[in-house]
Amino acid sequence: MPVFGLLFVLGATLTLGTLLVRKALLVIAVVLAPLTFAGGASRLTSGWVRRWAQVTLALIVSKLAIVVVFIVPSAWSVTPTASGHCCPG
């Protein structure tokens, strides 16, 4: 059983680290948005807007993926059985 506890702590730490890095990158993307859109006027830097939008969208969708990964199993674990109880047994 201690192995499962250690795996849980490791998973929670990795998830927290991932969310913190994601939030920092999202703040950086928002701060760089005016520079990106200003650079969109030139032909040399016109690809900045597309790349900025792709990165920002990927950061937003990654949060949704993390939420789905946690919500779906928790919803399955509290589904009532045929007898009306939340857990078998």
Buried (B, 14 or more C-beta within 10 A) or exposed (E): EEEEEEEEEEEEEEEEEEEEEBEEBBEEBEEBBEEBEEBBEEEEEEEBBEEBEEBBEEBEEBBEEBEEEEEEEEEEEEEEEEEEEEEEE
